[in-house]
Amino acid sequence: MPDFKIVVNDPEAPKNRKVVKVKVVGDAEVPFTDEMKDKFELPVIRVGRKLLEELNAVHGVATIRMRRPDTGDKIKITGRLEPADNVPENTVLVNSEFLINLSGNTELEGEVFRASAWQIRVNDERATSLVGLKIGDEVDGSIVGLRNVKLKITGGSDISGFPMRPDIQGPVKKRALLSGPPGFHPEKDGERRRKMIRGNTIAPDIVQVNTVIVYPK
């Protein structure tokens, strides 16, 4: 059975993003299931209804951005928004064990905003249904839990990181002479190089499938 990481890009998110400063609090009552740990589902971010409306995250997905107090390293959580009446204003709740493992703390300052990209892992019949589809094909968003949404396949890569290219036909793996991305970024005009790439068709050994949400024009 194929095991794919599906990357979803929301091109409208940066245009409609409102960044809200929040207190990020760990709460043991916020679920963090085995499916979430294994990336089959997004973790839950519990928020008040006012903040939910303010974020305008139309697909129900948001990103929390923070810094570890001990190292200063940037960390983030992208998860599924879940409204609750008992969450204080300008506060978001996440699973306490998850937050401690990520940041070493049970409470941090951060900011939350509509997510521009996220990942979901699939390895059941949904993954099988992707095999044979090509770059440019569209699939139903329900494959990653999005309702009334179409996703366009924009690319992908295999376990070695070799990228799919729209101009190479079939589920192949081959060396091709390239003059630009994906697979080759020339350092000077006219430079060409032979590189290993994947074709435009999803094969069972592809590990990442890149998609973009399709909006009406």
C-alpha positions in Angstrom: 0.0 0.0 0.0 1.5 3.4 -0.9 2.3 5.8 2.0 2.0 9.4 0.9 2.6 12.7 2.6 0.1 15.1 1.0 1.2 18.8 1.2 -1.8 21.2 0.9 -1.0 24.8 -0.1 -3.7 27.5 0.4 -2.8 30.4 -2.0 -5.4 32.7 -0.5 -4.1 32.5 3.1 -1.3 35.1 2.8 -3.7 37.5 1.2 -6.2 37.2 4.0 -3.9 36.6 7.0 -4.5 38.3 10.3 -1.8 37.6 12.9 -3.1 37.5 16.5 -0.8 37.5 19.5 -1.9 34.8 21.9 -1.0 32.8 25.0 -0.4 29.2 24.1 -1.4 26.9 27.0 -1.0 23.2 27.4 -4.2 21.4 28.4 -4.4 17.6 29.0 -8.1 17.6 28.0 -7.2 18.6 24.4 -6.9 15.3 22.5 -3.6 14.1 20.9 -4.3 10.7 19.4 -2.0 8.1 17.8 -3.3 9.3 14.4 -2.1 12.8 15.2 1.2 11.6 16.4 1.7 9.6 13.2 0.7 12.7 11.1 -2.5 11.0 9.8 -4.5 13.8 11.4 -3.7 17.4 12.3 -3.5 18.2 16.0 -6.3 20.1 17.7 -6.0 23.8 18.5 -8.8 24.8 20.8 -9.9 28.5 20.6 -12.7 30.8 21.7 -15.4 31.6 19.2 -14.4 35.2 18.9 -10.8 34.3 18.0 -12.1 31.7 15.5 -14.1 34.4 13.7 -11.2 36.8 13.8 -8.8 34.4 12.2 -11.1 33.7 9.2 -9.5 30.4 8.6 -12.0 29.2 6.1 -10.6 25.7 6.0 -10.4 25.4 9.7 -6.6 25.1 9.8 -4.2 27.6 11.6 -0.6 27.9 12.5 0.8 28.8 15.9 4.3 30.4 15.8 6.4 30.5 18.9 10.0 30.5 20.2 11.6 28.1 22.7 12.5 30.2 25.8 15.6 28.1 26.4 17.2 28.2 22.9 15.3 30.9 21.1 14.6 28.5 18.2 11.4 29.1 16.2 8.8 26.4 16.6 5.3 26.1 15.2 2.2 24.0 15.4 -0.2 23.7 12.5 -3.5 22.2 13.5 -7.3 22.0 13.2 -9.2 24.7 14.9 -11.8 23.6 17.4 -14.1 26.2 19.0 -14.9 26.0 22.7 -16.7 28.4 25.1 -14.4 27.9 28.0 -11.2 29.3 26.3 -10.1 32.7 27.6 -9.8 35.5 25.1 -6.5 35.6 23.1 -5.6 32.2 24.3 -5.2 28.9 22.4 -5.1 25.5 24.0 -3.1 22.5 22.7 -2.4 19.1 24.2 0.0 19.6 27.2 2.2 16.6 26.5 2.6 17.7 22.8 3.5 21.3 23.8 6.0 20.1 26.5 7.7 17.8 24.0 7.9 20.5 21.4 8.9 23.5 23.6 9.8 22.2 27.0 7.1 24.4 28.5 3.4 24.2 29.4 2.7 27.9 28.5 4.3 30.3 26.0 3.7 33.5 24.2 3.0 33.2 20.5 1.0 34.2 17.5 -1.7 32.4 15.5 -2.8 32.9 11.9 -4.6 31.1 9.0 -2.3 28.4 7.8 -0.8 28.7 4.3 0.4 25.1 4.1 0.1 21.8 6.0 0.7 18.1 5.6 -1.4 15.0 6.0 -0.2 11.4 5.7 -2.4 8.8 3.9 -1.7 5.1 3.5 -5.1 3.5 2.9 -7.4 3.4 -0.2 -7.1 7.2 -0.5 -3.4 6.7 -1.3 -4.1 4.0 -3.8 -6.6 6.3 -5.6 -3.8 8.8 -6.2 -1.5 6.3 -8.1 -1.7 7.0 -11.8 -2.8 10.6 -11.5 -0.7 13.3 -13.1 0.5 16.8 -12.3 -2.4 19.1 -13.1 -5.1 16.6 -12.2 -7.7 17.5 -9.5 -8.8 15.4 -6.6 -11.5 15.9 -4.0 -10.4 17.6 -0.8 -12.0 15.0 1.3 -8.9 12.9 0.8 -7.3 15.2 3.5 -10.5 16.0 5.3 -11.4 19.2 3.4 -15.1 19.5 2.4 -16.3 21.1 -0.8 -12.8 21.7 -2.0 -10.8 20.6 -5.0 -7.0 20.1 -4.8 -4.8 20.3 -7.9 -1.7 18.2 -8.0 1.3 20.4 -8.6 4.2 18.0 -8.1 5.9 15.6 -5.7 9.0 13.7 -4.9 10.3 10.2 -4.1 12.2 9.0 -1.0 15.5 10.2 -2.5 14.1 13.7 -3.0 14.0 13.4 -6.8 11.2 15.8 -8.0 8.3 15.1 -10.3 8.4 17.2 -13.5 5.3 18.1 -15.6 7.2 17.8 -18.9 8.4 14.2 -18.4 5.6 11.7 -19.2 4.7 8.7 -17.1 5.6 7.2 -13.7 9.2 7.0 -14.6 12.6 7.7 -13.0 15.3 8.8 -15.4 18.1 11.2 -16.0 17.1 14.2 -18.1 18.8 17.3 -19.4 17.4 20.2 -17.5 17.7 24.0 -17.9 15.6 25.0 -14.8 13.5 23.8 -11.9 12.2 21.6 -10.6 15.3 19.4 -10.1 17.9 22.0 -11.2 18.5 25.6 -10.4 21.0 27.1 -12.9 23.6 29.5 -11.5 24.0 31.3 -14.8 22.0 31.9 -18.0 21.9 29.1 -20.4 23.3 26.5 -18.0 22.0 23.0 -18.5 22.7 19.8 -16.5 21.6 16.2 -16.6 19.7 15.3 -13.4 17.7 12.4 -12.0 14.0 13.3 -11.9 10.6 11.6 -11.8 7.9 11.8 -14.4 4.6 13.6 -14.1 2.6 10.6 -12.9 2.3 9.5 -9.3 3.9 6.1 -8.8 3.6 3.9 -5.6 7.2 4.8 -4.6 6.5 8.5 -4.6 6.5 9.7 -0.9 5.3 13.3 -1.2 2.4 14.7 -3.3 2.2 18.5 -3.5 -1.3 20.1 -4.0 -2.9 23.5 -4.1 -6.5 24.4 -3.2 -8.4 25.4 -6.2 -10.5 28.6 -5.9 -13.1 29.9 -8.4 -11.6 32.5 -10.7 
